[in-house]
Amino acid sequence: QNLLWSDVTGQASALPENFPRKPEVIYADKDALDSKGLGALHRRVLRRDSLRLTMLLHQGAEVNLRSRPEEGKPSITPLGLAACCVQDEEKALLISTKLLEFGAAATVEFHSDGKNFSV
Protein backbone atom coordinates (compact mmCIF):
# COMPACT_ATOMS: atom_id res chain seq x y z
CA GLN A 1 0.00 0.00 0.00
CA ASN A 2 1.32 3.43 -0.93
CA LEU A 3 1.58 5.94 1.89
CA LEU A 4 1.79 9.69 1.65
CA TRP A 5 4.00 11.11 4.41
CA SER A 6 3.51 14.58 5.84
CA ASP A 7 6.63 15.76 7.65
CA VAL A 8 4.83 18.74 9.14
CA THR A 9 2.16 16.70 10.92
CA GLY A 10 4.30 13.58 11.26
CA GLN A 11 1.50 11.35 10.00
CA ALA A 12 1.09 9.04 7.05
CA SER A 13 -2.15 8.56 5.20
CA ALA A 14 -3.08 5.77 2.81
CA LEU A 15 -3.48 6.53 -0.88
CA PRO A 16 -6.33 4.88 -2.81
CA GLU A 17 -5.52 1.41 -4.15
CA ASN A 18 -6.17 2.57 -7.71
CA PHE A 19 -3.75 5.48 -7.44
CA PRO A 20 -2.18 5.61 -10.93
CA ARG A 21 1.48 6.12 -9.97
CA LYS A 22 3.79 6.62 -7.08
CA PRO A 23 3.27 10.10 -5.64
CA GLU A 24 5.90 12.75 -6.03
CA VAL A 25 7.69 13.55 -2.81
CA ILE A 26 6.77 17.08 -1.82
CA TYR A 27 8.60 18.67 1.05
CA ALA A 28 6.77 21.22 3.14
CA ASP A 29 8.59 24.34 4.24
CA LYS A 30 10.24 23.27 7.50
CA ASP A 31 9.41 26.64 9.08
CA ALA A 32 5.79 26.85 7.91
CA LEU A 33 3.07 27.00 10.56
CA ASP A 34 0.22 24.51 10.31
CA SER A 35 -3.49 25.21 10.80
CA LYS A 36 -2.97 25.12 14.59
CA GLY A 37 -0.17 27.69 14.37
CA LEU A 38 2.66 25.24 15.09
CA GLY A 39 5.81 24.55 13.09
CA ALA A 40 7.50 21.21 12.45
CA LEU A 41 9.86 21.67 15.42
CA HIS A 42 6.91 22.44 17.71
CA ARG A 43 5.22 19.20 16.57
CA ARG A 44 8.37 17.15 17.13
CA VAL A 45 8.68 18.58 20.66
CA LEU A 46 5.05 17.78 21.48
CA ARG A 47 5.54 14.22 20.20
CA ARG A 48 8.83 13.94 22.13
CA ASP A 49 10.48 12.92 18.84
CA SER A 50 14.11 13.87 19.38
CA LEU A 51 15.31 11.96 16.29
CA ARG A 52 13.19 13.90 13.78
CA LEU A 53 13.72 17.09 15.76
CA THR A 54 17.47 16.65 15.31
CA MET A 55 17.01 15.96 11.58
CA LEU A 56 15.02 19.18 11.18
CA LEU A 57 17.65 21.15 13.09
CA HIS A 58 20.42 19.76 10.86
CA GLN A 59 18.33 20.77 7.83
CA GLY A 60 18.28 24.36 9.08
CA ALA A 61 14.86 24.67 10.71
CA GLU A 62 14.48 27.96 12.62
CA VAL A 63 15.18 26.96 16.22
CA ASN A 64 13.53 30.10 17.64
CA LEU A 65 10.40 29.99 15.47
CA ARG A 66 7.40 31.19 17.45
CA SER A 67 3.98 29.59 17.17
CA ARG A 68 1.08 31.75 16.02
CA PRO A 69 -0.61 33.28 19.07
CA GLU A 70 -4.24 32.40 19.57
CA GLU A 71 -6.88 33.74 21.91
CA GLY A 72 -5.64 33.15 25.45
CA LYS A 73 -2.41 31.52 24.25
CA PRO A 74 0.78 33.50 23.62
CA SER A 75 3.25 32.51 20.92
CA ILE A 76 5.90 30.07 22.09
CA THR A 77 9.19 28.64 20.83
CA PRO A 78 10.01 24.92 20.64
CA LEU A 79 12.22 25.39 23.73
CA GLY A 80 9.29 26.94 25.58
CA LEU A 81 7.13 23.96 24.67
CA ALA A 82 9.81 21.55 25.88
CA ALA A 83 10.03 23.42 29.18
CA CYS A 84 6.31 23.61 29.84
CA CYS A 85 4.62 20.76 28.01
CA VAL A 86 6.86 17.67 27.90
CA GLN A 87 5.89 15.66 30.97
CA ASP A 88 8.72 13.11 30.73
CA GLU A 89 11.63 14.97 32.39
CA GLU A 90 14.30 12.87 30.67
CA LYS A 91 12.81 13.57 27.22
CA ALA A 92 12.31 17.25 28.07
CA LEU A 93 15.98 17.54 29.06
CA LEU A 94 17.15 15.72 25.92
CA ILE A 95 15.02 17.89 23.63
CA SER A 96 15.90 21.12 25.44
CA THR A 97 19.61 20.34 25.30
CA LYS A 98 19.41 19.61 21.58
CA LEU A 99 17.54 22.88 20.92
CA LEU A 100 20.10 24.83 22.97
CA GLU A 101 22.97 23.19 21.06
CA PHE A 102 21.45 24.60 17.87
CA GLY A 103 21.17 28.12 19.26
CA ALA A 104 17.75 28.28 20.92
CA ALA A 105 17.38 31.52 22.84
CA ALA A 106 16.88 30.79 26.52
CA THR A 107 15.13 34.04 27.34
CA VAL A 108 11.89 34.68 29.16
CA GLU A 109 9.54 37.37 27.88
CA PHE A 110 6.94 38.72 30.29
CA HIS A 111 3.71 40.00 28.79
CA SER A 112 2.04 43.31 29.62
CA ASP A 113 -0.47 41.66 31.98
CA GLY A 114 2.41 40.80 34.33
CA LYS A 115 1.10 37.25 34.75
CA ASN A 116 1.99 35.44 31.56
CA PHE A 117 5.36 34.78 30.00
CA SER A 118 6.79 32.91 27.07
CA VAL A 119 10.17 31.34 26.38
N, C-alpha and C positions, 0 to 999 in steps of 0.2 A: 504494500500500500504506500502510495506517495504521501509524504507529509510536507506541509508548508510551514517553515519555522519563522517565527517572529522574534528577533533578538531584543526588541524593545519590551515586549510583554513577557518574553521567556516561555512562550507556550507554542505548541505545535498543533496544527489542525489538519484533519484528514481532507485530502482532495477527493473529488468524485472518482469512482472507479473508471468511468469512461473519459477521464481527462485525456485529451489528445496527445500530450507530450509532457516531458518533464518540465516543471516550471523553471523559469529563469530565477536565479538567485538575486534578490533585490535587498540591498543593505539599507536599513533606515539610518538616518542621521543619528549618530551616537549621542548627540547633545539635544535632540528634539524632545519636547515634552509631550506626553501622551494626553489622552482626554481627561485624565485625572490630575494633570499638571505635574507629573513626575517624569524624570529622565531615566535612561537606562541604568545609570549608577544608583539612583534612588531605588529602583526595582530590585537590583541585585542586593542592596543592603537589606531591604525588607524581606527578601527571600533567604538572607544569610548565605548568599552564594559567593564566597570569596574567590573561587576559581574564575568565574565569568567576570566578576568585578575587576580582578587583576588583568584579565585579557582586555577589558575595555580601557583600563588605565594605560596599558602598554600601547593601545591603539590611539591614545591621545584624547580620550574623553575628558571633558572639563571637570576637574575634581571639585571645584567650588560652585558648580551649577546650582542655582536655587530653584526650588519647585515654584510653581505658580501659586500665589496666595489665593486662598478662597475664604469665603465668609467664616470668620471665627478661627481661621487657621493661617498663621503667618507663613511666608516662604521659608524653606529650610534647605540646608545643604545635605549631601550624603553623610558627612561626618555628624551633623546634627541628628540625623535619623539614627545613625549607629549609636549615638550617645543616649538618645531618649527611647528608642523603640525596639531595639534588639534585646530580648529578654535573656538570652543565653549569654552570660558574661564573657565566657571564653570566646565565643564567636564575635561578640561586640568588640572585644579587645583586638582580635585578629583583624577584623575589618577596619577598625579605627586606625590601627598601626599602619595598615597598607595604604589607607587614604592619606595619612600624614607623610608617609614615605614619598608619595607623589605630589606633595605640596599643598595638601588641604590646609586652609586657614583655620587655626584653632582660636577663633575670636568669638566673643559673645556680644550680641547686639541687643540692647534693651529697647523696647518700643515705648512710644510716648505715654502709654497708659501706666507705665512703671511696674506693671505686673508680669507682662509677657516678655520673653526673649527668644532669640533664635541663634543658632550656631552656624 
